[in-house]
Amino acid sequence: MRIEPVTRLDLGSIQTLVFAGGGNRCWWQAGAVTHWQERGWTLPPTLIGTSAGAAVATACLSRRVPMALNGCIGLFDTTPRIFDWRGLARLKLSFAHQRVYPAWLSSFIDDAGFDGLRQAPNRLRVAFTRPARLLGLGGSLAAGTLAYMVDRYLAKRLHPRLPRWLGLHYEFVDLQQCDDLAAAKNLLVSAAAAPPFLSAQRIDGRHAIDGGYADNAPIPEQSLSEKISTLVLLTRHYPKLPTLFRFNDRHYWQPSQRIPVSTWDCTARATVRDAFSLGQQDALNLRMRIALP
Protein backbone atom coordinates (compact mmCIF):
# COMPACT_ATOMS: atom_id res chain seq x y z
CA MET A 1 0.00 0.00 0.00
CA ARG A 2 1.11 3.56 -0.68
CA ILE A 3 2.81 5.86 1.84
CA GLU A 4 1.12 9.26 1.87
CA PRO A 5 2.84 12.26 3.50
CA VAL A 6 0.62 14.10 5.98
CA THR A 7 0.84 17.87 6.17
CA ARG A 8 -1.39 18.36 9.23
CA LEU A 9 -2.79 16.18 12.00
CA ASP A 10 -5.58 16.99 14.44
CA LEU A 11 -4.73 15.25 17.71
CA GLY A 12 -8.29 15.75 18.84
CA SER A 13 -9.41 13.25 16.19
CA ILE A 14 -7.09 10.51 17.47
CA GLN A 15 -8.96 7.78 19.32
CA THR A 16 -6.19 5.15 19.42
CA LEU A 17 -2.52 5.80 20.19
CA VAL A 18 -0.05 2.99 19.50
CA PHE A 19 3.32 2.78 21.28
CA ALA A 20 5.70 0.62 19.25
CA GLY A 21 8.36 -1.35 21.09
CA GLY A 22 12.05 -0.55 20.97
CA GLY A 23 13.73 -0.77 24.37
CA ASN A 24 15.42 2.49 25.32
CA ARG A 25 14.26 4.04 22.05
CA CYS A 26 10.80 4.26 23.62
CA TRP A 27 12.00 7.23 25.67
CA TRP A 28 11.49 9.19 22.44
CA GLN A 29 7.77 8.40 22.73
CA ALA A 30 7.79 9.51 26.36
CA GLY A 31 9.37 12.85 25.45
CA ALA A 32 6.95 13.50 22.60
CA VAL A 33 3.77 12.57 24.47
CA THR A 34 4.84 14.46 27.60
CA HIS A 35 5.38 17.57 25.47
CA TRP A 36 1.79 17.33 24.22
CA GLN A 37 0.36 16.53 27.65
CA GLU A 38 2.08 19.58 29.14
CA ARG A 39 0.23 21.66 26.58
CA GLY A 40 -3.17 20.33 27.53
CA TRP A 41 -3.58 17.27 25.35
CA THR A 42 -5.62 14.46 26.89
CA LEU A 43 -4.67 10.94 25.91
CA PRO A 44 -7.19 9.19 23.62
CA PRO A 45 -9.61 6.53 24.92
CA THR A 46 -7.48 3.60 23.71
CA LEU A 47 -3.75 3.09 24.09
CA ILE A 48 -1.90 0.09 22.64
CA GLY A 49 1.66 -0.81 23.51
CA THR A 50 4.19 -3.61 23.49
CA SER A 51 7.63 -4.16 24.96
CA ALA A 52 9.02 -0.99 26.58
CA GLY A 53 6.39 0.95 24.64
CA ALA A 54 3.71 -0.58 26.86
CA ALA A 55 5.59 0.53 29.98
CA VAL A 56 6.04 4.05 28.60
CA ALA A 57 2.33 4.15 27.76
CA THR A 58 1.62 3.18 31.38
CA ALA A 59 3.83 6.02 32.63
CA CYS A 60 2.12 8.51 30.30
CA LEU A 61 -1.35 7.34 31.33
CA SER A 62 -0.52 7.66 35.03
CA ARG A 63 1.30 11.00 34.48
CA ARG A 64 4.42 9.50 36.04
CA VAL A 65 6.91 9.91 33.21
CA PRO A 66 9.37 12.00 35.31
CA MET A 67 9.27 9.31 38.01
CA ALA A 68 9.85 6.59 35.40
CA LEU A 69 12.74 8.48 33.78
CA ASN A 70 14.44 9.15 37.10
CA GLY A 71 13.91 5.55 38.17
CA CYS A 72 15.46 4.30 34.94
CA ILE A 73 18.51 6.55 35.23
CA GLY A 74 19.00 5.63 38.89
CA LEU A 75 18.96 1.91 38.11
CA PHE A 76 21.25 2.30 35.10
CA ASP A 77 23.72 4.34 37.12
CA THR A 78 24.11 1.47 39.60
CA THR A 79 24.45 -1.24 36.94
CA PRO A 80 28.13 -1.64 35.95
CA ARG A 81 27.65 -4.18 33.18
CA ILE A 82 24.92 -5.80 31.07
CA PHE A 83 26.20 -9.35 31.39
CA ASP A 84 27.54 -11.07 34.50
CA TRP A 85 30.32 -13.35 33.27
CA ARG A 86 30.48 -15.13 36.62
CA GLY A 87 27.31 -16.99 35.70
CA LEU A 88 29.14 -18.86 32.94
CA ALA A 89 30.90 -21.00 35.54
CA ARG A 90 27.46 -22.37 36.45
CA LEU A 91 26.44 -22.54 32.75
CA LYS A 92 23.90 -19.83 33.46
CA LEU A 93 23.38 -16.70 31.38
CA SER A 94 22.90 -13.75 33.69
CA PHE A 95 21.78 -10.46 32.16
CA ALA A 96 21.20 -7.35 34.24
CA HIS A 97 17.83 -6.82 32.55
CA GLN A 98 16.39 -9.67 34.65
CA ARG A 99 16.79 -7.44 37.70
CA VAL A 100 16.63 -3.98 36.18
CA TYR A 101 13.40 -4.17 34.16
CA PRO A 102 11.08 -5.36 36.98
CA ALA A 103 12.78 -2.91 39.35
CA TRP A 104 12.22 -0.09 36.88
CA LEU A 105 8.51 -0.91 36.65
CA SER A 106 8.32 -0.82 40.45
CA SER A 107 9.92 2.63 40.45
CA PHE A 108 6.79 4.22 38.99
CA ILE A 109 3.97 1.67 39.36
CA ASP A 110 2.73 1.05 42.89
CA ASP A 111 -0.61 0.07 44.40
CA ALA A 112 -1.91 3.64 44.40
CA GLY A 113 -0.79 4.18 40.83
CA PHE A 114 -2.37 0.94 39.66
CA ASP A 115 -5.64 1.83 41.36
CA GLY A 116 -5.56 5.14 39.50
CA LEU A 117 -4.97 3.34 36.21
CA ARG A 118 -7.92 1.02 36.81
CA GLN A 119 -10.18 4.01 37.39
CA ALA A 120 -8.94 5.98 34.38
CA PRO A 121 -11.38 6.40 31.46
CA ASN A 122 -8.66 5.28 29.03
CA ARG A 123 -7.77 1.65 28.51
CA LEU A 124 -4.29 0.34 27.78
CA ARG A 125 -4.12 -2.81 25.66
CA VAL A 126 -0.79 -4.58 26.16
CA ALA A 127 0.44 -6.84 23.36
CA PHE A 128 2.68 -9.89 23.74
CA THR A 129 3.64 -12.75 21.46
CA ARG A 130 2.56 -16.37 21.78
CA PRO A 131 5.14 -18.88 20.45
CA ALA A 132 4.16 -21.07 17.52
CA ARG A 133 2.77 -24.39 18.74
CA LEU A 134 4.76 -26.45 16.24
CA LEU A 135 8.04 -24.63 16.90
CA GLY A 136 7.91 -24.42 20.68
CA LEU A 137 9.54 -21.63 22.65
CA GLY A 138 13.12 -22.08 21.42
CA GLY A 139 12.12 -22.54 17.80
CA SER A 140 9.80 -19.54 17.95
CA LEU A 141 12.55 -17.33 19.35
CA ALA A 142 14.88 -18.37 16.55
CA ALA A 143 12.18 -17.99 13.90
CA GLY A 144 11.03 -14.65 15.28
CA THR A 145 14.57 -13.29 15.30
CA LEU A 146 15.18 -14.47 11.73
CA ALA A 147 11.87 -13.06 10.57
CA TYR A 148 12.69 -9.75 12.22
CA MET A 149 16.01 -9.55 10.33
CA VAL A 150 14.39 -10.47 7.01
CA ASP A 151 11.54 -8.01 7.36
CA ARG A 152 13.71 -5.16 8.61
CA TYR A 153 16.65 -5.41 6.23
CA LEU A 154 15.15 -7.06 3.15
CA ALA A 155 11.37 -6.64 2.99
CA LYS A 156 11.46 -3.33 4.98
CA ARG A 157 7.83 -3.64 6.03
CA LEU A 158 6.31 -1.49 8.77
CA HIS A 159 4.32 -4.52 9.92
CA PRO A 160 6.07 -7.85 9.24
CA ARG A 161 4.19 -10.82 7.84
CA LEU A 162 6.76 -13.59 8.15
CA PRO A 163 6.43 -14.19 11.92
CA ARG A 164 2.71 -14.87 11.58
CA TRP A 165 3.31 -17.13 8.60
CA LEU A 166 5.61 -19.13 10.89
CA GLY A 167 2.88 -19.47 13.51
CA LEU A 168 3.80 -16.72 15.97
CA HIS A 169 0.87 -14.52 16.92
CA TYR A 170 0.21 -11.67 19.29
CA GLU A 171 -2.47 -11.33 21.91
CA PHE A 172 -3.82 -8.30 23.78
CA VAL A 173 -4.73 -7.97 27.45
CA ASP A 174 -6.12 -4.79 28.97
CA LEU A 175 -3.85 -3.67 31.79
CA GLN A 176 -6.89 -2.49 33.75
CA GLN A 177 -8.31 -6.02 33.71
CA CYS A 178 -5.40 -7.41 35.73
CA ASP A 179 -6.53 -8.60 39.15
CA ASP A 180 -3.79 -6.82 41.06
CA LEU A 181 -0.49 -4.97 40.81
CA ALA A 182 1.55 -8.19 40.58
CA ALA A 183 -0.47 -9.39 37.58
CA ALA A 184 -0.11 -5.99 35.91
CA LYS A 185 3.67 -6.07 36.33
CA ASN A 186 3.81 -9.64 35.01
CA LEU A 187 1.87 -8.54 31.93
CA LEU A 188 4.28 -5.65 31.28
CA VAL A 189 7.33 -7.85 31.81
CA SER A 190 5.85 -10.50 29.49
CA ALA A 191 5.33 -7.89 26.77
CA ALA A 192 9.07 -7.09 26.94
CA ALA A 193 10.42 -10.62 27.48
CA ALA A 194 13.16 -11.04 24.88
CA PRO A 195 15.37 -14.00 25.87
CA PRO A 196 18.18 -14.17 26.84
CA PHE A 197 18.00 -10.58 28.12
CA LEU A 198 14.65 -11.10 29.82
CA SER A 199 13.25 -14.60 30.28
CA ALA A 200 9.96 -15.71 28.79
CA GLN A 201 7.04 -15.33 31.19
CA ARG A 202 3.72 -17.14 31.52
CA ILE A 203 0.23 -15.74 31.08
CA ASP A 204 -2.68 -18.11 31.65
CA GLY A 205 -0.20 -20.97 31.96
CA ARG A 206 1.38 -20.48 28.52
CA HIS A 207 4.61 -18.82 27.45
CA ALA A 208 4.47 -15.14 26.56
CA ILE A 209 7.35 -13.23 24.97
CA ASP A 210 8.09 -9.76 23.64
CA GLY A 211 5.38 -8.51 21.31
CA GLY A 212 8.09 -7.45 18.86
CA TYR A 213 8.68 -11.05 17.85
CA ALA A 214 5.37 -10.90 15.97
CA ASP A 215 5.19 -7.18 15.21
CA ASN A 216 7.06 -4.20 16.63
CA ALA A 217 3.80 -2.24 16.57
CA PRO A 218 0.97 -4.76 17.01
CA ILE A 219 -2.51 -3.48 16.22
CA PRO A 220 -5.73 -5.50 16.53
CA GLU A 221 -8.25 -5.77 13.71
CA GLN A 222 -9.81 -2.36 13.09
CA SER A 223 -12.69 -0.93 11.10
CA LEU A 224 -11.97 1.84 8.60
CA SER A 225 -13.10 4.55 11.03
CA GLU A 226 -10.85 3.09 13.74
CA LYS A 227 -7.86 3.06 11.38
CA ILE A 228 -8.44 6.67 10.35
CA SER A 229 -8.40 7.77 14.00
CA THR A 230 -5.22 5.80 14.92
CA LEU A 231 -1.75 7.30 15.40
CA VAL A 232 1.26 4.97 15.62
CA LEU A 233 4.38 6.24 17.40
CA LEU A 234 7.30 4.43 15.77
CA THR A 235 10.72 4.15 17.40
CA ARG A 236 12.74 3.23 14.32
CA HIS A 237 13.87 5.89 11.90
CA TYR A 238 13.10 5.19 8.24
CA PRO A 239 15.19 7.68 6.23
CA LYS A 240 13.16 7.22 3.05
CA LEU A 241 9.80 7.86 4.72
CA PRO A 242 8.22 11.20 5.73
CA THR A 243 8.23 12.15 9.39
CA LEU A 244 4.43 12.14 9.46
CA PHE A 245 2.60 9.90 7.02
CA ARG A 246 -0.46 7.76 6.35
CA PHE A 247 -0.28 4.05 5.61
CA ASN A 248 -3.19 1.63 5.33
CA ASP A 249 -5.49 4.48 6.47
CA ARG A 250 -3.60 4.92 9.77
CA HIS A 251 -1.36 7.83 10.76
CA TYR A 252 2.28 7.20 11.64
CA TRP A 253 4.88 9.46 13.20
CA GLN A 254 8.55 8.54 13.23
CA PRO A 255 11.62 10.14 14.87
CA SER A 256 13.34 12.83 12.82
CA GLN A 257 16.60 10.88 13.04
CA ARG A 258 17.99 7.68 14.48
CA ILE A 259 17.24 7.89 18.20
CA PRO A 260 20.59 8.48 19.94
CA VAL A 261 20.45 5.62 22.44
CA SER A 262 21.36 1.95 22.55
CA THR A 263 18.27 -0.25 22.55
CA TRP A 264 19.49 -2.73 25.18
CA ASP A 265 22.10 -0.88 27.25
CA CYS A 266 21.07 -0.72 30.91
CA THR A 267 24.24 0.81 32.36
CA ALA A 268 25.29 4.39 33.08
CA ARG A 269 26.44 4.65 29.45
CA ALA A 270 22.83 4.58 28.18
CA THR A 271 21.81 8.01 26.88
CA VAL A 272 18.13 7.79 27.73
CA ARG A 273 17.89 11.52 28.41
CA ASP A 274 19.04 12.17 24.84
CA ALA A 275 16.26 9.92 23.52
CA PHE A 276 13.71 11.72 25.71
CA SER A 277 14.99 15.14 24.61
CA LEU A 278 14.76 14.19 20.94
CA GLY A 279 11.11 13.25 21.45
CA GLN A 280 10.38 16.62 23.02
CA GLN A 281 12.28 18.47 20.30
CA ASP A 282 10.53 16.53 17.52
CA ALA A 283 7.16 17.34 19.07
CA LEU A 284 8.15 20.99 19.28
CA ASN A 285 9.31 21.05 15.67
CA LEU A 286 6.06 19.44 14.56
CA ARG A 287 3.90 22.00 16.35
CA MET A 288 2.95 23.84 13.15
CA ARG A 289 1.58 20.60 11.69
CA ILE A 290 -0.18 19.33 14.83
CA ALA A 291 -3.50 20.72 16.04
CA LEU A 292 -4.02 20.33 19.78
CA PRO A 293 -7.66 20.20 20.89
Summary of the structure (lengths in Angstrom):
residues: 293
radius of gyration: 18.1
end to end distance: 30.1
largest distance: 58.3
contacts: 1007
relative contact order: 0.23
helix: 44%
strand: 17%
